[in-house]
Amino acid sequence: MDHPIPCVRVILENDDGEILVLKRQNTMYGNDKFTLPGGKIKTGESVEETCISEVKEETDLDIFDLDFLFFSDDLPQNEDELHCLTLYFTAEFSGDVEINEESSEFKWVKQEDIDGLDIAFNHKEIIKDYFESDNNDS
């Protein structure tokens, strides 16, 4: 691929201050590692529509009140990785988590849980930064 791939990721935080992560399976990238819900932006689909459809597909949660946080230029660290331009959002959600075939499990994690997880891409740093900035606002 000769150009960056536009992607979205959504940080979902529950009432206990925990973030939802999914353990990927049946995928070429980040298999058996945890990631934030999200995926590639499809042609003809808006960024917000992609957030809603990817989270619904991967977790069966309905999201709303999306809030753009930042973007990350995710350069490949080796030849097995893609170059993605990822837009990060937070959102409110409703429903109960039911994962699809792209994930083998899900976890709600606190800040202190992050270092103990095998997390794909740059999501460990993203989640740590989120917790640090979130805690600074309180």
Summary of the structure (lengths in Angstrom):
residues: 138
radius of gyration: 14.1
end to end distance: 42.3
largest distance: 42.4
contacts: 391
relative contact order: 0.27
helix: 24%
strand: 37%
